[in-house]
């Protein structure tokens, strides 16, 4: 990867900021059938599988 290509990537702080602003307190049903509430202590962890189509499942079902 060239330095120009590396410069195109933003840091994890920007992604966390987007997720907090857009998803805080929202509740979703995941593709695995489980549920998640963002920024809640007892919410499930999620896994986003990147590819041609995104898949959003809980960490328990990702194995």
C-alpha positions in Angstrom: 0.0 0.0 0.0 1.4 3.4 -1.0 1.5 6.4 1.4 -1.2 8.0 -0.7 -3.5 5.0 -0.2 -2.8 5.0 3.5 -3.7 8.7 3.7 -7.2 7.9 2.5 -8.1 6.0 5.6 -9.6 7.7 8.6 -8.8 6.6 12.2 -11.1 4.5 14.5 -12.1 7.6 16.4 -14.0 9.0 13.4 -15.9 5.7 13.0 -16.8 5.6 16.7 -18.0 9.2 16.6 -20.3 8.4 13.7 -21.7 5.3 15.4 -22.3 7.2 18.7 -24.0 10.1 17.0 -26.2 8.0 14.7 -26.9 4.9 16.7 -26.9 5.9 20.4 -29.9 4.4 22.2 -31.3 2.8 19.1 -32.5 -0.8 19.1 -32.0 -3.3 16.3 -32.8 -6.9 15.5 -29.7 -8.5 13.9 -29.5 -11.0 11.0 -28.9 -13.8 13.4 -32.2 -13.0 15.2 -30.6 -11.6 18.3 -31.0 -7.9 19.4 -28.7 -5.0 20.1 -29.1 -1.7 21.9 -26.3 0.7 21.1 -24.5 2.4 24.0 -26.2 0.1 26.6 -24.2 -1.8 29.1 -26.1 -5.0 28.6 -26.3 -4.8 24.8 -24.9 -7.6 22.6 -21.6 -7.1 20.9 -21.9 -7.1 17.1 -19.8 -8.3 14.2 -20.0 -6.6 10.8 -18.8 -8.9 8.1 -17.5 -6.9 5.2 -17.8 -8.2 1.6 -20.0 -7.8 -1.4 -23.0 -7.7 1.0 -22.6 -6.5 4.7 -23.7 -9.0 7.3 -24.5 -7.7 10.9 -24.7 -10.5 13.5 -23.9 -10.8 17.2 -20.5 -11.9 18.4 -22.0 -15.2 19.8 -23.2 -16.3 16.3 -20.1 -15.2 14.5 -18.1 -18.3 15.3 
